[in-house]
Amino acid sequence: MGADVGTDMNRYRVALIALVAAVALAGCGGLGGDSGTPTQSPANGTQANTTADTSAPYALPLNGTGIQERHRAALMDANTFVFRQSAVVRSADTGAPLQFTNVSAQVALSSGTYRLFEAATTTNPTDAYVDENGTVYLREQSDGQIGYDRQSGAENTANTYVYPDINRYLRGLDYSYDGTEQVDGETVFVYGANGTDRLDPDTHGLNLLEPSNLSAISAELRVAEDGTVRSFRYDVTGTAAEGDRIRYVVNVDYTQIGSTSVREPSWLDQAKRVTGE
């Protein structure tokens, strides 16, 4: 590719557009399914369970829209946070990874700045910084070379990360309230579901596998007292349309809420020079 990889603008513009589109949390880079559009339906409308602990932030059945909106409001008040999401598809028989996406973002909502890291099966490791004006600076590694790009008017704003893409994994699955835990000195409230008998295939939102073809499913949601999602794990095994047995695992985490600093990357000046700013 040559030492002037940083000036190969067309290639990195394509990569940048792909990055902006793929990290919109709409199925975790193509692994997971639908657009994650909130629905007014509760997670499982056929269940009438209620939590015994009245201090728990959410009553049962879990309502994905309500969780997303309350989580968003709390993050807007906190202003800063770190978001992480990973998804991996493996062979259920051998454990070999088939596809993965890892995303991490440090976000400051009031300024609109964020720092984004992404690694995926089909893309090179990418580091992006978005400034107050929505200008995206991209640093990408490829074949031992480092390339840079710049683009104005980022479509993927900092607000993207306030909506955890979990609603489709909540609906159609009968969660129970499992009590509290202490995590880093903070009380978190735990909701869980385990077993295909807790599943309504007709309303569950997973598209990667047909819900009716699942042989194992477990999910665990941890939330803080203010309603913010602190972690979510979703783990399913089933048979794909081609007949292969696969395992799909999603992890979502929110940390450093209200205490994150979004700093300019050390390579920003180099990116500006290479892209002619």
C-alpha positions as CSV (number, residue, x, y, z in Angstrom):
1,M,0.0,0.0,0.0
2,G,3.0,2.3,0.5
3,A,4.1,4.8,3.1
4,D,1.5,7.4,2.0
5,V,-1.4,5.4,3.2
6,G,-2.7,8.4,5.2
7,T,-3.3,10.3,1.9
8,D,-5.4,7.5,0.4
9,M,-8.5,9.5,1.1
10,N,-11.1,7.5,-0.8
11,R,-10.4,4.3,1.0
12,Y,-10.6,5.9,4.4
13,R,-13.7,7.9,3.6
14,V,-15.4,4.6,2.8
15,A,-14.1,3.2,6.1
16,L,-15.3,6.3,8.0
17,I,-18.8,6.2,6.5
18,A,-19.0,2.5,7.4
19,L,-17.9,3.3,10.9
20,V,-20.5,6.0,11.3
21,A,-23.2,3.7,10.0
22,A,-22.2,0.6,11.8
23,V,-21.9,2.0,15.3
24,A,-25.4,3.3,15.4
25,L,-26.2,0.4,17.7
26,A,-28.6,-1.0,15.2
27,G,-27.8,-4.7,15.7
28,C,-24.2,-4.2,16.8
29,G,-22.5,-4.0,13.4
30,G,-25.0,-6.3,11.6
31,L,-24.8,-9.2,14.0
32,G,-28.0,-8.8,15.8
33,G,-31.1,-8.0,13.8
34,D,-33.6,-5.2,13.8
35,S,-33.1,-1.5,14.1
36,G,-33.7,-1.4,17.8
37,T,-36.5,1.0,17.4
38,P,-38.3,1.4,20.7
39,T,-41.7,-0.3,21.0
40,Q,-44.5,0.5,23.4
41,S,-45.0,-3.2,24.1
42,P,-43.8,-4.5,27.4
43,A,-41.1,-7.2,27.4
44,N,-43.6,-9.9,27.8
45,G,-47.2,-8.8,27.8
46,T,-48.5,-12.2,28.8
47,Q,-46.9,-12.1,32.2
48,A,-48.3,-10.2,35.2
49,N,-45.4,-10.6,37.7
50,T,-44.6,-7.7,40.1
51,T,-41.3,-7.2,42.0
52,A,-41.4,-7.9,45.7
53,D,-38.8,-5.2,46.3
54,T,-40.6,-1.9,45.9
55,S,-37.2,-0.1,45.8
56,A,-36.3,-1.8,42.5
57,P,-36.3,0.7,39.7
58,Y,-38.4,-1.3,37.3
59,A,-41.5,-3.5,37.9
60,L,-42.2,-6.6,35.9
61,P,-42.8,-7.3,33.1
62,L,-39.9,-5.2,32.0
63,N,-40.8,-2.5,29.5
64,G,-37.9,-1.8,27.1
65,T,-39.1,1.6,26.1
66,G,-39.5,2.7,29.7
67,I,-36.0,1.5,30.6
68,Q,-34.4,3.2,27.6
69,E,-36.1,6.6,28.3
70,R,-35.3,6.6,32.0
71,H,-31.7,5.5,31.3
72,R,-31.4,8.3,28.7
73,A,-32.8,11.0,31.1
74,A,-30.3,10.0,33.8
75,L,-27.4,10.0,31.3
76,M,-28.4,13.4,30.0
77,D,-28.2,14.7,33.6
78,A,-24.9,13.0,34.2
79,N,-23.5,14.4,30.9
80,T,-20.5,12.0,30.6
81,F,-20.1,8.2,30.5
82,V,-18.2,5.3,29.0
83,F,-20.2,2.9,26.7
84,R,-19.0,-0.5,25.7
85,Q,-20.7,-3.1,23.6
86,S,-19.4,-6.4,22.3
87,A,-21.1,-9.1,20.2
88,V,-19.6,-12.4,19.1
89,V,-21.0,-15.3,17.1
90,R,-19.3,-18.7,17.7
91,S,-19.7,-22.2,16.5
92,A,-21.8,-23.9,19.3
93,D,-19.9,-27.1,18.6
94,T,-16.3,-26.0,18.5
95,G,-16.4,-22.6,20.1
96,A,-14.6,-21.1,17.2
97,P,-15.4,-17.4,16.7
98,L,-17.2,-16.6,13.4
99,Q,-17.9,-12.9,13.7
100,F,-17.4,-10.2,16.3
101,T,-17.8,-6.5,16.9
102,N,-16.3,-4.6,19.8
103,V,-17.2,-0.9,20.4
104,S,-16.1,1.5,23.2
105,A,-17.0,5.2,23.4
106,Q,-16.1,7.9,25.9
107,V,-18.9,10.5,25.6
108,A,-19.6,14.1,26.7
109,L,-23.2,15.0,25.8
110,S,-23.1,18.7,26.5
111,S,-20.2,19.4,24.1
112,G,-21.1,16.6,21.7
113,T,-17.5,15.3,21.8
114,Y,-16.7,11.6,21.9
115,R,-13.8,9.2,21.4
116,L,-14.7,5.9,19.7
117,F,-12.8,2.7,19.4
118,E,-14.0,-0.2,17.1
119,A,-12.7,-3.6,16.1
120,A,-14.7,-6.0,14.0
121,T,-14.3,-9.1,11.9
122,T,-14.7,-7.3,8.6
123,T,-13.0,-3.9,9.4
124,N,-9.6,-2.7,10.5
125,P,-9.2,-1.5,14.1
126,T,-10.4,2.1,14.2
127,D,-10.0,5.0,16.6
128,A,-12.1,8.1,16.0
129,Y,-12.5,11.4,17.7
130,V,-15.5,13.7,17.1
131,D,-15.1,17.4,18.2
132,E,-17.7,20.0,19.2
133,N,-18.4,20.9,15.6
134,G,-19.2,17.3,14.6
135,T,-15.9,16.9,12.7
136,V,-14.7,13.3,12.7
137,Y,-11.0,12.5,12.8
138,L,-10.3,8.8,12.0
139,R,-7.2,6.8,12.6
140,E,-7.1,3.3,11.1
141,Q,-4.6,0.5,11.1
142,S,-4.1,-1.6,8.0
143,D,-1.3,-3.9,7.0
144,G,1.0,-2.4,9.5
145,Q,0.3,1.1,8.2
146,I,-1.5,4.0,9.9
147,G,-4.0,6.1,7.9
148,Y,-6.0,9.2,8.8
149,D,-9.2,10.8,7.5
150,R,-11.4,13.7,8.3
151,Q,-15.1,14.3,7.6
152,S,-17.5,17.1,8.7
153,G,-21.1,16.6,9.9
154,A,-20.9,13.3,11.7
155,E,-24.2,11.4,11.3
156,N,-23.5,9.4,14.4
157,T,-23.8,11.9,17.2
158,A,-23.0,11.5,20.9
159,N,-26.7,11.1,21.6
160,T,-26.6,7.7,19.8
161,Y,-24.9,6.1,22.9
162,V,-27.6,7.1,25.4
163,Y,-30.0,4.4,24.0
164,P,-28.8,0.9,24.9
165,D,-29.8,-1.4,22.1
166,I,-31.5,-4.0,24.4
167,N,-35.2,-3.6,23.8
168,R,-35.4,-6.3,21.3
169,Y,-33.7,-8.7,23.7
170,L,-36.2,-7.8,26.5
171,R,-39.5,-8.2,24.7
172,G,-40.9,-11.7,24.5
173,L,-38.6,-12.9,27.4
174,D,-40.0,-13.4,30.9
175,Y,-37.6,-11.8,33.3
176,S,-37.6,-12.2,37.0
177,Y,-36.3,-9.8,39.7
178,D,-33.3,-11.5,41.3
179,G,-32.4,-9.0,44.1
180,T,-29.5,-6.7,44.6
181,E,-25.7,-6.8,44.3
182,Q,-22.9,-4.5,45.4
183,V,-20.7,-3.4,42.5
184,D,-17.9,-1.0,43.2
185,G,-19.7,0.1,46.4
186,E,-22.9,0.8,44.6
187,T,-26.2,-1.1,44.8
188,V,-27.4,-2.6,41.5
189,F,-30.7,-4.3,40.9
190,V,-30.6,-7.6,38.9
191,Y,-33.2,-8.9,36.5
192,G,-32.7,-12.3,34.8
193,A,-34.2,-14.9,32.5
194,N,-32.9,-18.4,31.9
195,G,-34.3,-21.1,29.8
196,T,-36.3,-21.3,26.6
197,D,-39.5,-21.9,28.7
198,R,-39.2,-18.1,29.5
199,L,-39.4,-17.2,25.8
200,D,-42.3,-16.1,23.6
201,P,-40.9,-16.7,20.1
202,D,-43.6,-14.7,18.4
203,T,-42.7,-11.4,20.1
204,H,-38.9,-11.8,20.8
205,G,-36.8,-9.5,18.7
206,L,-33.8,-11.6,17.8
207,N,-33.2,-11.9,14.1
208,L,-29.9,-13.6,13.8
209,L,-31.5,-16.9,14.9
210,E,-35.2,-17.8,14.7
211,P,-36.4,-17.6,18.3
212,S,-38.3,-20.8,17.7
213,N,-34.9,-22.5,16.9
214,L,-33.2,-21.6,20.2
215,S,-32.0,-24.4,22.4
216,A,-30.6,-22.3,25.2
217,I,-31.1,-18.7,26.3
218,S,-30.0,-16.6,29.3
219,A,-30.1,-12.9,29.9
220,E,-29.1,-10.6,32.8
221,L,-29.8,-6.9,33.3
222,R,-28.2,-4.8,36.0
223,V,-29.5,-1.3,36.7
224,A,-28.7,1.4,39.3
225,E,-31.2,3.0,41.6
226,D,-31.6,5.9,39.2
227,G,-32.6,3.5,36.4
228,T,-29.4,3.6,34.4
229,V,-28.4,0.4,32.7
230,R,-25.1,-0.7,34.2
231,S,-24.7,-4.0,32.4
232,F,-26.6,-6.3,30.1
233,R,-25.6,-9.8,28.9
234,Y,-27.6,-11.9,26.4
235,D,-26.4,-15.4,25.6
236,V,-28.3,-17.7,23.2
237,T,-27.6,-20.9,21.3
238,G,-29.6,-22.2,18.4
239,T,-29.7,-23.6,14.9
240,A,-29.2,-21.2,12.0
241,A,-31.1,-21.4,8.7
242,E,-28.2,-23.3,7.1
243,G,-28.3,-26.0,9.8
244,D,-25.3,-24.9,11.8
245,R,-25.5,-24.6,15.6
246,I,-24.2,-21.2,16.7
247,R,-23.9,-19.3,19.9
248,Y,-24.5,-15.5,20.0
249,V,-23.4,-13.4,23.0
250,V,-24.0,-9.7,23.5
251,N,-22.5,-7.6,26.4
252,V,-23.4,-3.9,27.0
253,D,-21.8,-1.9,29.8
254,Y,-22.1,1.7,31.0
255,T,-19.4,2.9,33.4
256,Q,-17.8,6.1,34.8
257,I,-21.2,7.8,34.6
258,G,-20.7,11.5,35.4
259,S,-17.0,11.1,35.8
260,T,-15.6,10.6,32.3
261,S,-13.2,13.0,30.5
262,V,-13.2,13.0,26.7
263,R,-9.6,14.0,25.8
264,E,-8.2,14.8,22.4
265,P,-6.1,11.9,21.1
266,S,-2.4,12.2,20.9
267,W,-2.6,11.6,17.1
268,L,-5.1,14.5,16.4
269,D,-2.4,17.0,15.2
270,Q,-1.0,14.4,12.8
271,A,-4.5,13.6,11.5
272,K,-5.1,17.4,10.9
273,R,-1.8,17.7,9.0
274,V,-2.4,14.6,6.9
275,T,-5.9,15.6,6.0
276,G,-4.9,19.1,5.1
277,E,-6.7,21.0,7.9
